[in-house]
Amino acid sequence: MWHERETAREWDTEGSPELPTRAPQQEILLALLRGARVGESGVLDLGVGSGLVAEAVLDALPEASLVGIDFSEPMLELARARLDRFGPRVQLVRHDLAEVAELALPAAPYAAAFSVQTLHHLSNPQKKRAIAWSADIVEPGGPIVIVDRVVIPESLFHQWAAVWRRIDSATPATYAEYEKQLADGGDRPATLDDHLSWFRSAGLAAMCMHAYGNRVVVAGRKPNRVKPDERRPCERSPREPRRYHVRPPSAPA
């Protein structure tokens, strides 16, 4: 459905702006990116869509450039129009994040990466790979921020619905209706614990910065690069080569 222009236009004008948690969680994302001191470096937007969030990021980081990735050409058409005023500070790449390992990025230092309401369309193994890939691309000390939905366990559905109904009159009445909504939208949200686990397995410090119902902001930070004389050797036999508790930086993409 995301390859249809009408669907993209409807989402751009009606879908995202009505998300009850969109504004406060976007402000948290912007605060995290401002705190990263991006400067003139690049920022990755994984799932740029129609450019709504990218526009706010570029306004908030006036010296930074942004590379936005999306698999939907109709969405990218909307993003090109919306972000045209930023000129060469923006590059848009059509690519499916389900195959993130094959993504070729413009050569640049990337100080941060973020994804807003996108990764829940991927399978769990694909989400994990996207996070690990982002951790390899981002410069040491840089943040990776995910703003997304998480799955609601059936045992807590009625508690979630009682809270969510306060801000969304279209809240499903039963767990079966909730599961049907997910299936109809092609949504495959993971648990919050899954997200934190994937961040940590990629070598990132991670925590949940904000949550309301099933919408969360999860942030991770890549460790600073350790100077060679500060590295601590692993336990080894006299014949083993010296190894360190620091993974060397990946080759440029």
Order of alpha helices (4+ residues) and beta strands (2+ residues): alpha-alpha-beta-alpha-beta-alpha-beta-beta-alpha-beta-alpha-alpha-alpha-beta-beta
